[in-house]
Amino acid sequence: MPKISKKNIYAILGARPQFIKYAPVSVELSKMKNINELIIHTGQHYDKNMSNIFFEQLKIKSPHENLNVNNVSRGEMIGEMIKKINNLFIKNPPHVVLLFGDTNSTLAGAVAASSFNCEIIHIEAGLRSYNKSMPEEHNRIVADHLSSLLCVTSDEPYNNLLNEGFSKDKIFLTGDVMFDNFKMTKEKILSKKAYLKFNLNYDSFIFATIHRQENTHNKNRLQNIFKKLNDISTHVCPVVLPLHPATKQKLIQNKIDTSRILILNPLDYLDCLSFVSASKFVITDSGGLQKESYYLNKKSLVIRTETEWIELINSKTSFLVNPDNLDEIESIIREINSPTNQFKKNIYGKGNASIKIRKIIENII
C-alpha cells in the first residue's frame, strides 16, 4: 500500500492567553489521524510563570521549536519572528497554520504563512477595539485579512467581519476556545483555593492585573493607576496584584509606590483563576481575564478606553474606566456591587469550540 503522507498542522503560540486557547484545540487534534501537530513557541512570553508552566499545567505538548524572540522592540520582534518561522516552513512546509488572538506572534505567523500554499485559520477572529493606536488592533486586522478561515467567538465579531466585507463562507461561529478550557479545568480551579496561602478569605479582596503598553508605557497614567489601586486597597478592601515582568520593570524605573497593594509573582492558570473565583470583583486591562472573570460570575472593571468584548459591557458584567479619568472608579465600584446586574446564559458558546475547529480542519485537509 502507498504510504500516506502526514499533513503538517502548525500552531503559532507566544503568550499566556494563546497557551490557554490552544490547550483544548490540541486535545482535539490528538484525535486526528495522519497529521503532524507542530507547535512553534515564539518566545514572546519567556518568564517561567508566563510560559513554561502553562505547557505543564494545561498538558500541552512541548514546542517543536522555541524561537526565543523577546525583550526587543515590536518591529524587531515581529521581523525576527517572521524570519525564523519562514525558515521552519521552508524546511517542513505547512498544510494548516493555526493563529490565536492578537499578539505580535499572531501577526508574525500570519505574514510568514501567507507566503506558503496553506490554510491559515485565525481563532478568535473579528475582534475590534477601533483604536488604531493599539498594536493589538493592527495585529488582529492583518491576521484576519491574511487568513483563509476565520473562527469567531460570538455574534459581535461575526458581524464585524461581515461589515468589513468578508465572505460568509470564510467565517465560522465556533464559540470561545477559552471557555472550552475553562470547562475542562473548572473543578481544579474551584478546588485550588490558592488565595488561602496569603491569609485571604473568600470575597475579601479585589483581584487586579495591569500589563497593557498604553497603561504601562505612559508614566503619568501608570502612576495614577497605582495611586488609585493603593487608595482602593486602603479604603475599600485589599487589592491583590500578580505583577507582569514588564509592568514590574516600569514600576521600578518610575519609582511608583505599590506599598498598600499585595504584590504577587506571576501566577499560573489555575492559581490565577482560583484568585478570581474568590475575589469580590476584578480590576484589569486584560481582555482574556475580562472573559475569564465572566466565566466565574465575577464582574470586572476594565482600565481602558475601549474593549473588544463589547457584549460584556452591554450585559453590564464588565465596566470600562478611562485610565485618564479614574475619579469615576468609586461610582463604578458601587454599581459593580449592586445585585441588579445578573449573569445570563454564556454568550461564548457551549464549550465545544475546539470540536468545531477540529471538524473544520478535517474538512480542508
C-alpha angles and dihedrals in degrees: 000000000000115000113254110229115225121238117237113232112186126196116199110208133168114144139052097261091051093055089052093047093048097050097080092038090055089053089056094045089056087065092060124092128220097022134117110218105208121184120199113195107197092198093236089139106038105162109107093237090048096047129002096044091057091058090050097044097042091042094235116165116259113269117268086219135008109205094192094212108157146113094048133103119289093252093049091045095052093043094050092046092051091050095049095043090048091053091052091049091051090055095044112015118220126238094184129015119196118206126187131204126319112305129127086260089058092053093045092050092050094050094045093047093048090073091060133071096249143113113263113203118193111201114202091023127166099041114143133183091175088222107123092187089073116090088212091061091055091046096052096044094050092044091052093050094048094047125094095205128032124203114197131196100217146345095287097065090037090059091044090059094046090050089053091055101258115154116253091230090064095053125080123187098215104153123236123315089203087064089051089055092045091054090049092053103028095108092051091047094052094044095047098077091185091167091070090072088068096048091253124144130217113278092006102108146039118240116218140181129181122183114126116122093230086063102034099041094053107078097200093046093048091048091050093047093052092042088056092046089051090051093048091048090053102040106026109027137304117299116217115199128179104209121233109220093238092050091048090054092052093047091053093043092052095038092235119178117242096159098125095047124084100238117201133184115255110294129224120240098269096044092046094053091041087061091046091050091056098040129102089232141320133261112197149137092213121109092202094053089046088062096040089054088053091052088055093047092248122135120230135213107209118205098212138095091239142004136209090222097076093159090066091054091047091051090051092234090113128041130200121223119189106234088219093054106044094154089090092063094091094056091046091050088055089051092047089053091051112106092215097089107073131187114252133202109308111278094200100072135266099298094266100103093117091054090053091048091051090053091050090053092047089055095054104043 
